[in-house]
Amino acid sequence: MRLTPEQLAQFDRDGYLFFPGLFNPDETRVLTDAVPDLYARREAYNVREKGSEAVRTNFAAHMYSEPFARLGRHPRMIEPVQDLFGGEQLYMHQFKINGKMAFEGDVWQWHQDYGTWKNDDMMPTERAMNVAIFLDDVNEFNGPLMFIPGSHKKGVIDAKHDLTTTSYPLWTVDHDLITQLVARAGGKNGGIVSPQGPAGSMILFHSCLVHASTSNLSPWNRVSVYLSLCAVSNHVRRFKRPEYIAHRDFTPIECLPDDCLVKPYPVDLPWKNGMPGSALVTSSEPIADTKKAA
């Protein structure tokens, strides 16, 4: 799937593109049916909400789940990001399934994803992209994503490391600056937008786009897959975080055919029999500038 000149211009202006219903119900069902088993596992890669058994984030499913491994090679996600990066090859920096569960899903504070990738992973520039895919219908009540359109134009924003608000630490943006960015984007007239739509919808958004989501007080789950795709030349330079959170294999992604979610194309599952101990090893020292690391 390739982007049109009009879509490229829209992304440059707003910092995101929304594709309602891009994946059909049969394709989406393959993914949703696999989630309960993943969430039930007592593994480090399942981060749970504070004081709850509800999963906040499942990491690295593409390393041990066949449906999500195929999703990670899907051309409807990979090709548009390559278009935005001028055709450059991509690797998977992060793969997560965020569970904003009914009545229990907590907030995600205002932040830029590149803030974390820069501060924790030493990613050289913001030449990385987020892809979000709805596994549930997303409405105004179940904690949808909120964006400040055009906020990616601000560049990299100084952030504070919030270790206490939720069960997952985040580099967050000061509320005074959020107020300014919202006013600049239109205030009550479009200063905050929230893409909503059916399961199978997809969002591409810039790694510097400021975003957040509220808690889910509704009776409806809001589970979404988030893939963070990075240009190979822009790979991280530090392994401060475990490998299941920030990946260390910079091999370019090779796309599968477009029907890969409904046909059993073979995929490699390196963690199928368990996550290796090496995935938990971390270091604060910079790594050598190489395109692939063990």
Residue frames as qw, qx, qy, qz and C-alpha x, y, z in Angstrom:
[[0.000, 0.889, 0.458, 0.000, 0.00, 0.00, 0.00],
 [0.470, 0.125, 0.035, 0.873, 1.57, 3.22, -1.15],
 [0.054, -0.700, -0.383, 0.601, 0.79, 6.80, -0.08],
 [0.401, 0.760, 0.367, 0.356, -0.45, 9.44, -2.49],
 [0.337, 0.327, -0.113, 0.875, 1.17, 12.89, -2.75],
 [0.391, -0.627, -0.134, -0.661, -1.89, 14.28, -0.97],
 [0.840, -0.489, -0.237, 0.007, -1.44, 11.85, 1.93],
 [0.697, 0.035, -0.206, 0.686, 2.25, 12.67, 2.19],
 [0.055, 0.482, -0.019, 0.874, 1.37, 16.37, 2.38],
 [0.626, -0.610, -0.205, -0.441, -1.31, 15.71, 5.00],
 [0.855, -0.315, -0.275, 0.307, 1.12, 13.74, 7.13],
 [0.481, 0.225, -0.156, 0.833, 3.68, 16.52, 6.92],
 [0.208, -0.550, -0.059, -0.807, 1.06, 19.03, 8.09],
 [0.714, -0.508, -0.064, -0.477, -0.73, 17.02, 10.81],
 [0.111, -0.530, 0.800, -0.259, 1.79, 14.37, 11.85],
 [0.451, 0.033, 0.866, -0.211, -0.61, 11.45, 11.39],
 [0.449, 0.085, -0.570, -0.683, -2.81, 9.59, 8.88],
 [0.534, 0.019, 0.689, -0.489, -5.95, 7.61, 9.74],
 [0.356, 0.125, -0.770, -0.514, -7.21, 4.64, 7.70],
 [0.646, -0.086, 0.439, -0.619, -10.63, 3.50, 9.02],
 [0.894, 0.149, 0.335, -0.258, -11.35, -0.22, 8.57],
 [0.282, 0.679, -0.618, -0.277, -8.12, -0.91, 6.67],
 [0.059, 0.168, -0.984, 0.012, -8.07, -4.54, 7.85],
 [0.607, -0.220, -0.440, -0.624, -11.27, -6.50, 7.28],
 [0.721, -0.456, 0.245, -0.461, -13.12, -8.42, 10.03],
 [0.990, 0.038, -0.127, 0.057, -11.60, -11.78, 9.07],
 [0.564, 0.479, -0.376, 0.559, -8.07, -10.36, 9.24],
 [0.222, -0.599, 0.356, -0.682, -8.74, -8.59, 12.52],
 [0.883, -0.327, 0.026, -0.335, -10.31, -11.68, 14.08],
 [0.859, 0.207, -0.363, 0.296, -7.10, -13.66, 13.54],
 [0.270, 0.440, -0.440, 0.735, -5.34, -11.16, 15.79],
 [0.496, -0.465, 0.213, -0.702, -8.04, -10.67, 18.42],
 [0.945, -0.170, -0.206, -0.189, -8.42, -14.44, 18.88],
 [0.750, 0.212, -0.432, 0.453, -4.71, -14.68, 19.76],
 [0.027, -0.651, 0.291, -0.701, -4.72, -11.96, 22.44],
 [0.749, -0.552, 0.061, -0.361, -6.30, -13.80, 25.45],
 [0.953, -0.068, -0.140, 0.261, -3.60, -16.47, 25.43],
 [0.492, 0.464, -0.229, 0.700, -0.86, -13.84, 25.28],
 [0.272, -0.652, 0.164, -0.689, -2.37, -11.81, 28.11],
 [0.878, -0.424, -0.084, -0.208, -2.75, -14.91, 30.31],
 [0.813, 0.199, -0.355, 0.417, 0.98, -15.63, 30.39],
 [0.528, -0.836, 0.022, 0.147, 2.95, -14.84, 33.55],
 [0.753, 0.222, 0.097, 0.611, 5.95, -13.40, 31.77],
 [0.328, -0.461, -0.061, 0.822, 8.07, -10.27, 32.10],
 [0.102, 0.103, 0.486, 0.862, 6.80, -9.09, 28.73],
 [0.259, -0.670, -0.606, -0.342, 3.28, -8.62, 30.17],
 [0.119, 0.093, -0.374, 0.915, 3.13, -5.34, 32.11],
 [0.224, -0.601, -0.764, -0.067, -0.01, -5.14, 34.25],
 [0.149, -0.763, -0.114, -0.619, -1.94, -2.16, 35.54],
 [0.020, 0.354, -0.619, 0.701, -1.19, -0.88, 39.05],
 [0.387, -0.043, 0.669, -0.633, -2.97, -3.02, 41.61],
 [0.788, 0.322, 0.120, -0.511, -4.70, -5.09, 38.92],
 [0.657, -0.066, 0.710, 0.245, -4.29, -8.26, 36.89],
 [0.586, 0.769, 0.233, -0.106, -5.38, -6.40, 33.74],
 [0.692, 0.012, 0.286, 0.663, -2.60, -6.26, 31.14],
 [0.061, 0.852, -0.001, -0.521, -1.51, -2.75, 30.26],
 [0.418, 0.722, -0.463, -0.300, 1.04, -3.77, 27.63],
 [0.920, -0.039, 0.362, 0.145, 2.16, -7.03, 26.07],
 [0.055, 0.798, -0.465, -0.380, 5.56, -6.69, 24.42],
 [0.001, 0.494, -0.814, -0.307, 7.25, -8.50, 21.53],
 [0.788, 0.181, 0.483, -0.337, 4.37, -10.77, 20.44],
 [0.685, 0.640, -0.266, -0.225, 5.92, -10.95, 16.96],
 [0.094, 0.580, -0.804, 0.096, 8.74, -13.02, 18.49],
 [0.157, -0.072, 0.957, -0.234, 6.50, -15.86, 19.76],
 [0.519, 0.459, 0.570, -0.443, 3.01, -15.51, 18.21],
 [0.434, 0.170, 0.691, 0.552, 2.51, -16.52, 14.58],
 [0.199, 0.825, 0.505, 0.156, -0.40, -14.13, 13.78],
 [0.159, -0.958, 0.013, 0.240, 1.50, -11.14, 15.16],
 [0.514, -0.357, 0.529, 0.573, 4.73, -12.21, 13.48],
 [0.396, 0.449, 0.640, 0.482, 2.87, -12.09, 10.17],
 [0.003, 0.949, 0.315, -0.032, 1.34, -8.73, 11.07],
 [0.396, -0.757, 0.215, 0.472, 4.84, -7.35, 11.67],
 [0.362, -0.171, 0.645, 0.651, 5.66, -8.06, 8.02],
 [0.383, 0.667, 0.637, -0.050, 2.42, -6.77, 6.52],
 [0.392, 0.238, 0.319, 0.830, 2.83, -4.50, 3.48],
 [0.119, -0.817, -0.422, -0.375, -0.12, -2.30, 4.48],
 [0.493, -0.848, -0.047, 0.190, 2.01, -1.06, 7.37],
 [0.678, -0.307, 0.281, 0.606, 5.55, -1.36, 6.11],
 [0.467, 0.425, 0.434, 0.642, 5.17, 0.26, 2.68],
 [0.044, -0.929, -0.248, -0.271, 3.53, 3.54, 3.83],
 [0.541, -0.784, 0.124, 0.278, 6.28, 4.08, 6.40],
 [0.657, -0.046, 0.408, 0.633, 8.91, 3.42, 3.74],
 [0.281, 0.732, 0.385, 0.486, 7.19, 6.05, 1.59],
 [0.282, -0.954, -0.086, -0.059, 7.45, 8.56, 4.42],
 [0.582, -0.648, 0.355, 0.340, 11.16, 7.73, 4.80],
 [0.326, 0.747, -0.425, -0.394, 11.99, 7.96, 1.11],
 [0.868, 0.286, -0.376, -0.155, 12.14, 4.19, 0.58],
 [0.040, 0.578, -0.750, 0.321, 14.61, 3.43, 3.38],
 [0.629, -0.106, -0.770, -0.009, 14.68, -0.05, 4.89],
 [0.507, -0.585, 0.167, -0.610, 13.04, -0.51, 8.30],
 [0.407, 0.021, -0.877, 0.253, 13.52, -2.69, 11.36],
 [0.554, -0.647, -0.455, -0.261, 11.18, -3.38, 14.28],
 [0.108, 0.470, -0.497, 0.721, 12.18, -1.18, 17.21],
 [0.267, -0.016, 0.711, -0.651, 9.19, -2.06, 19.38],
 [0.444, -0.216, -0.705, -0.509, 6.07, -4.23, 19.16],
 [0.086, 0.051, 0.738, -0.667, 3.35, -4.01, 21.78],
 [0.306, -0.490, -0.702, -0.417, -0.31, -4.82, 22.30],
 [0.062, -0.145, 0.422, -0.893, -1.79, -2.20, 24.61],
 [0.287, -0.458, -0.835, -0.107, -4.81, -3.33, 26.58],
 [0.203, -0.178, 0.223, -0.937, -7.01, -0.45, 27.67],
 [0.220, -0.264, -0.938, -0.037, -9.36, -2.89, 29.39],
 [0.361, -0.637, -0.416, -0.539, -12.95, -2.07, 30.37],
 [0.573, -0.790, -0.140, -0.168, -13.13, -0.21, 33.71],
 [0.800, -0.486, 0.103, 0.337, -9.42, -0.87, 34.37],
 [0.673, 0.410, 0.126, 0.603, -7.36, 0.67, 31.56],
 [0.371, -0.705, -0.148, 0.587, -5.29, 3.51, 33.02],
 [0.275, 0.935, -0.029, -0.221, -4.17, 6.76, 31.40],
 [0.733, 0.129, 0.133, 0.654, -1.20, 7.33, 29.12],
 [0.181, -0.781, -0.120, 0.586, 0.11, 10.79, 29.96],
 [0.470, 0.877, -0.038, -0.092, 0.93, 13.42, 27.31],
 [0.590, -0.493, 0.508, 0.388, 4.21, 12.42, 25.67],
 [0.558, 0.647, -0.426, -0.297, 6.26, 12.00, 22.52],
 [0.993, -0.071, 0.069, 0.058, 7.42, 8.45, 21.86],
 [0.663, 0.548, -0.253, 0.443, 10.73, 9.70, 20.55],
 [0.271, -0.788, 0.349, -0.430, 11.40, 11.23, 23.96],
 [0.860, -0.355, 0.355, -0.096, 11.71, 7.73, 25.42],
 [0.912, 0.324, 0.076, 0.241, 13.62, 6.36, 22.44],
 [0.343, 0.774, -0.273, 0.458, 16.13, 9.20, 22.67],
 [0.352, -0.719, 0.422, -0.426, 16.60, 9.25, 26.43],
 [0.829, -0.298, 0.444, -0.163, 16.54, 5.51, 27.10],
 [0.902, 0.217, 0.339, 0.156, 17.70, 3.91, 23.84],
 [0.253, -0.589, 0.381, 0.666, 19.97, 6.60, 22.35],
 [0.575, 0.561, 0.543, 0.244, 18.09, 6.57, 19.04],
 [0.420, -0.073, 0.144, 0.893, 20.00, 9.23, 17.03],
 [0.192, 0.009, -0.168, -0.967, 17.06, 11.08, 15.41],
 [0.555, 0.226, 0.502, -0.623, 13.27, 10.93, 15.23],
 [0.461, 0.328, -0.616, -0.548, 13.45, 8.91, 11.99],
 [0.018, -0.112, -0.984, 0.138, 11.04, 6.31, 13.37],
 [0.452, -0.159, -0.302, -0.824, 7.30, 5.89, 13.05],
 [0.354, 0.044, 0.801, -0.480, 4.36, 4.47, 14.98],
 [0.435, -0.103, -0.661, -0.603, 1.65, 2.30, 13.50],
 [0.357, 0.002, 0.697, -0.621, -1.48, 1.65, 15.58],
 [0.389, -0.116, -0.760, -0.508, -4.10, -0.95, 14.65],
 [0.565, -0.220, 0.323, -0.727, -7.43, -1.15, 16.47],
 [0.185, -0.009, -0.981, -0.051, -8.37, -4.67, 17.59],
 [0.036, 0.576, 0.749, -0.326, -11.59, -3.34, 19.11],
 [0.100, 0.800, 0.375, 0.457, -13.98, -0.65, 17.99],
 [0.375, -0.155, -0.299, 0.864, -12.70, 2.67, 19.34],
 [0.091, -0.798, -0.471, -0.366, -15.20, 5.29, 20.51],
 [0.001, -0.721, 0.179, -0.670, -15.21, 8.44, 22.62],
 [0.702, -0.601, 0.090, -0.370, -15.78, 6.47, 25.82],
 [0.972, -0.199, 0.012, 0.123, -13.15, 3.70, 25.88],
 [0.532, -0.681, 0.272, 0.424, -9.98, 5.75, 26.17],
 [0.743, 0.602, 0.165, 0.242, -9.12, 6.65, 22.56],
 [0.596, -0.058, 0.066, 0.798, -5.82, 8.14, 21.52],
 [0.083, 0.961, 0.205, -0.169, -5.66, 11.94, 21.49],
 [0.653, 0.163, 0.170, 0.720, -3.27, 13.86, 19.24],
 [0.015, -0.822, -0.060, 0.567, -2.26, 17.52, 19.03],
 [0.733, 0.575, 0.274, 0.239, -2.15, 18.04, 15.24],
 [0.406, 0.823, -0.135, 0.373, 1.08, 19.54, 13.98],
 [0.551, -0.800, 0.233, -0.039, 2.85, 19.16, 17.33],
 [0.900, -0.008, 0.197, 0.390, 5.56, 17.07, 15.64],
 [0.435, 0.760, 0.022, 0.482, 6.74, 20.34, 14.08],
 [0.413, -0.881, 0.175, -0.148, 7.91, 21.41, 17.56],
 [0.490, 0.523, -0.661, 0.224, 10.69, 18.83, 17.30],
 [0.640, -0.162, -0.688, 0.303, 12.08, 17.03, 20.32],
 [0.369, -0.763, -0.023, -0.531, 10.59, 18.42, 23.53],
 [0.093, 0.353, -0.756, 0.542, 12.28, 18.35, 26.93],
 [0.737, -0.350, -0.430, -0.388, 10.44, 15.80, 29.05],
 [0.354, -0.518, 0.614, -0.478, 10.30, 14.60, 32.65],
 [0.409, 0.072, -0.908, -0.057, 10.60, 10.94, 33.60],
 [0.644, -0.320, 0.150, -0.678, 7.32, 10.01, 35.31],
 [0.301, 0.190, -0.928, 0.114, 7.91, 6.87, 37.38],
 [0.124, 0.087, 0.765, -0.625, 4.82, 7.03, 39.59],
 [0.524, 0.146, -0.009, -0.839, 1.59, 7.85, 37.73],
 [0.907, 0.141, -0.152, -0.365, 1.14, 4.42, 36.13],
 [0.889, -0.283, 0.344, 0.105, 2.81, 1.00, 36.17],
 [0.772, 0.337, 0.231, 0.487, 4.91, 1.92, 33.12],
 [0.319, -0.618, 0.023, 0.718, 7.51, 4.74, 33.27],
 [0.469, 0.704, 0.418, 0.330, 7.15, 7.44, 30.63],
 [0.325, -0.146, 0.033, 0.934, 8.95, 10.63, 29.56],
 [0.088, 0.759, 0.644, -0.022, 6.09, 13.13, 29.80],
 [0.243, 0.447, 0.179, 0.842, 5.48, 16.67, 28.54],
 [0.084, -0.209, -0.462, 0.858, 4.80, 19.60, 30.88],
 [0.165, 0.668, 0.718, -0.102, 1.14, 20.67, 31.09],
 [0.042, 0.775, 0.026, -0.630, 1.91, 24.32, 30.40],
 [0.032, -0.356, 0.674, 0.647, 3.51, 23.37, 27.09],
 [0.165, 0.354, 0.907, 0.156, 0.55, 21.10, 26.27],
 [0.136, 0.778, 0.451, -0.415, -1.74, 24.09, 26.76],
 [0.032, 0.673, -0.312, -0.670, 0.37, 26.17, 24.38],
 [0.107, -0.123, 0.861, 0.482, 0.53, 23.44, 21.73],
 [0.183, 0.535, 0.823, -0.044, -3.23, 22.88, 21.86],
 [0.128, 0.809, 0.200, -0.537, -3.87, 26.62, 21.52],
 [0.022, -0.528, 0.549, 0.647, -1.50, 26.82, 18.55],
 [0.108, 0.069, 0.931, 0.342, -3.27, 23.87, 16.88],
 [0.271, -0.377, -0.538, -0.704, -6.69, 25.54, 17.15],
 [0.277, -0.171, 0.528, -0.784, -7.74, 25.33, 20.79],
 [0.556, 0.199, 0.665, -0.457, -11.32, 24.09, 21.08],
 [0.707, 0.598, 0.003, -0.378, -11.54, 24.07, 17.29],
 [0.888, 0.408, -0.203, 0.064, -9.30, 21.14, 16.45],
 [0.022, -0.783, 0.568, -0.253, -6.43, 21.61, 18.89],
 [0.374, -0.237, 0.884, -0.151, -6.96, 18.04, 20.04],
 [0.706, 0.192, -0.407, -0.546, -8.18, 15.26, 17.73],
 [0.507, -0.228, 0.794, -0.245, -9.10, 11.67, 18.50],
 [0.451, 0.213, -0.693, -0.521, -9.36, 9.19, 15.59],
 [0.551, -0.005, 0.706, -0.444, -12.18, 6.74, 16.25],
 [0.617, 0.315, -0.470, -0.547, -13.49, 3.88, 14.16],
 [0.961, -0.086, -0.046, -0.259, -14.08, 0.16, 13.80],
 [0.725, -0.398, 0.526, 0.197, -11.72, -2.66, 14.67],
 [0.747, 0.309, 0.423, 0.410, -9.18, -3.03, 11.88],
 [0.203, 0.971, 0.027, 0.124, -8.58, 0.71, 11.53],
 [0.782, -0.052, -0.052, 0.619, -4.97, 1.93, 11.35],
 [0.050, -0.996, 0.027, 0.063, -3.15, 5.12, 12.33],
 [0.726, 0.226, -0.118, 0.638, 0.33, 6.17, 11.23],
 [0.193, -0.974, -0.080, -0.090, 1.80, 8.85, 13.47],
 [0.421, 0.696, -0.378, 0.442, 5.10, 10.68, 13.78],
 [0.704, -0.203, -0.538, 0.417, 7.40, 9.78, 16.67],
 [0.204, 0.000, -0.294, 0.934, 7.38, 13.44, 17.80],
 [0.373, -0.479, -0.404, -0.684, 3.60, 13.86, 17.64],
 [0.139, -0.174, 0.656, -0.721, 2.41, 14.68, 21.16],
 [0.617, -0.231, -0.573, -0.487, -0.32, 12.26, 22.24],
 [0.215, -0.180, 0.738, -0.613, -2.11, 10.78, 25.25],
 [0.495, -0.306, -0.685, -0.439, -5.18, 8.77, 26.23],
 [0.478, -0.441, 0.316, -0.691, -7.57, 8.88, 29.15],
 [0.270, -0.104, 0.921, -0.261, -8.58, 5.98, 31.38],
 [0.391, -0.136, -0.727, -0.548, -11.22, 3.56, 30.15],
 [0.307, 0.008, 0.641, -0.703, -14.27, 3.80, 32.41],
 [0.685, 0.166, -0.249, -0.665, -16.56, 2.23, 29.82],
 [0.825, -0.118, 0.519, -0.192, -17.69, -1.43, 29.65],
 [0.838, 0.546, 0.005, 0.014, -15.85, -1.86, 26.33],
 [0.735, -0.335, 0.284, 0.517, -12.24, -2.99, 25.93],
 [0.420, 0.890, -0.135, -0.113, -9.92, -0.95, 23.72],
 [0.758, -0.310, 0.443, 0.365, -7.05, -3.21, 22.67],
 [0.508, 0.842, -0.139, -0.117, -4.65, -1.93, 20.00],
 [0.869, -0.018, 0.137, 0.475, -1.41, -3.12, 18.43],
 [0.043, 0.968, -0.178, -0.170, 1.44, -0.59, 18.23],
 [0.866, 0.134, 0.132, 0.464, 4.43, -1.17, 15.99],
 [0.117, -0.917, 0.192, 0.330, 7.36, 1.22, 16.15],
 [0.844, 0.370, 0.203, 0.331, 9.29, 1.04, 12.90],
 [0.280, -0.835, 0.232, 0.413, 12.73, 2.64, 12.66],
 [0.611, 0.730, -0.306, -0.034, 15.01, 3.33, 9.72],
 [0.942, -0.075, -0.136, 0.297, 17.86, 0.83, 9.83],
 [0.487, 0.474, -0.195, 0.707, 20.40, 3.65, 9.60],
 [0.263, -0.620, 0.170, -0.719, 18.81, 5.20, 12.72],
 [0.773, -0.271, -0.573, 0.025, 19.03, 2.13, 14.95],
 [0.549, -0.826, 0.027, -0.126, 19.37, 2.55, 18.72],
 [0.449, 0.618, -0.522, 0.378, 22.84, 2.96, 20.22],
 [0.133, -0.358, 0.728, -0.570, 22.20, 1.67, 23.75],
 [0.576, -0.232, -0.754, -0.216, 20.56, -1.40, 25.30],
 [0.122, -0.259, 0.538, -0.793, 19.45, 0.23, 28.55],
 [0.724, -0.019, 0.231, -0.650, 16.04, -1.43, 28.32],
 [0.611, -0.067, 0.789, 0.010, 15.36, -5.18, 28.02],
 [0.041, -0.125, 0.738, 0.661, 15.25, -6.60, 24.52],
 [0.088, 0.508, 0.854, 0.072, 11.57, -7.48, 24.79],
 [0.050, 0.835, 0.317, -0.447, 10.89, -3.71, 25.04],
 [0.248, 0.856, -0.283, -0.353, 13.51, -2.24, 22.69],
 [0.963, 0.177, 0.185, 0.083, 14.71, -4.69, 20.07],
 [0.360, -0.712, 0.476, 0.372, 18.33, -5.24, 19.13],
 [0.585, 0.136, 0.685, 0.412, 18.09, -6.98, 15.76],
 [0.166, 0.656, -0.064, -0.733, 18.38, -4.35, 13.05],
 [0.308, 0.079, 0.832, 0.455, 17.77, -6.72, 10.13],
 [0.318, 0.109, -0.219, -0.916, 15.50, -5.04, 7.53],
 [0.590, 0.246, 0.633, -0.437, 11.90, -6.25, 7.51],
 [0.064, 0.063, -0.786, -0.612, 10.87, -8.23, 4.44],
 [0.584, 0.089, 0.149, -0.793, 7.17, -7.95, 3.62],
 [0.354, 0.163, 0.921, 0.009, 4.88, -10.95, 3.24],
 [0.031, -0.356, -0.661, -0.659, 2.04, -10.98, 0.67],
 [0.291, -0.285, 0.058, -0.911, -1.00, -8.81, 1.40],
 [0.784, -0.293, -0.310, -0.451, -3.15, -11.80, 2.43],
 [0.410, 0.305, -0.770, 0.382, -0.66, -12.93, 5.10],
 [0.352, -0.224, 0.554, -0.721, -3.12, -12.61, 8.00],
 [0.822, 0.095, 0.216, -0.518, -5.54, -15.16, 6.53],
 [0.897, 0.329, -0.296, -0.001, -3.04, -17.54, 4.92],
 [0.791, -0.577, 0.151, 0.133, -0.39, -19.49, 6.89],
 [0.554, 0.711, -0.339, 0.270, 2.81, -18.13, 5.42],
 [0.824, -0.257, -0.314, 0.395, 5.78, -19.46, 7.42],
 [0.020, -0.893, 0.197, -0.404, 7.45, -17.03, 9.82],
 [0.540, 0.189, -0.638, 0.516, 10.37, -17.31, 12.20],
 [0.573, -0.736, -0.118, -0.340, 9.41, -17.37, 15.91],
 [0.456, 0.451, -0.616, 0.458, 12.71, -17.14, 17.81],
 [0.192, -0.276, 0.635, -0.696, 11.03, -16.99, 21.25],
 [0.706, -0.156, -0.455, -0.520, 8.39, -19.65, 20.58],
 [0.778, -0.199, -0.576, 0.149, 9.81, -21.92, 23.28],
 [0.547, -0.722, -0.257, 0.336, 10.45, -19.13, 25.77],
 [0.168, 0.961, -0.138, 0.172, 12.17, -15.80, 26.00],
 [0.779, 0.167, -0.363, 0.483, 15.96, -16.19, 26.34],
 [0.546, -0.661, -0.245, 0.453, 17.74, -14.87, 29.39],
 [0.442, 0.003, 0.194, 0.876, 19.75, -12.57, 27.14],
 [0.030, -0.658, -0.472, -0.586, 16.55, -10.60, 26.47],
 [0.480, -0.828, -0.288, 0.023, 16.68, -9.35, 30.07],
 [0.658, -0.255, -0.002, 0.709, 20.32, -8.24, 30.00],
 [0.165, 0.961, 0.186, 0.119, 20.78, -4.47, 29.84],
 [0.644, -0.127, -0.020, 0.754, 23.65, -2.00, 29.68],
 [0.006, 0.926, 0.181, -0.332, 24.05, 1.76, 29.99],
 [0.363, -0.466, 0.482, 0.647, 27.08, 1.73, 27.69],
 [0.556, 0.613, -0.172, -0.534, 26.73, 2.76, 24.01],
 [0.863, 0.091, 0.477, 0.143, 27.04, -0.03, 21.47],
 [0.331, -0.232, 0.552, 0.730, 29.20, -0.09, 18.35],
 [0.479, 0.514, -0.027, -0.711, 27.63, 1.55, 15.29],
 [0.097, -0.090, 0.936, 0.327, 26.63, -1.63, 13.50],
 [0.524, -0.023, -0.329, -0.785, 23.52, -2.51, 11.55],
 [0.829, -0.243, -0.437, -0.250, 22.93, -5.71, 13.49],
 [0.122, -0.515, 0.689, -0.495, 23.54, -6.64, 17.11],
 [0.402, -0.097, -0.910, 0.026, 23.07, -9.93, 18.91]]
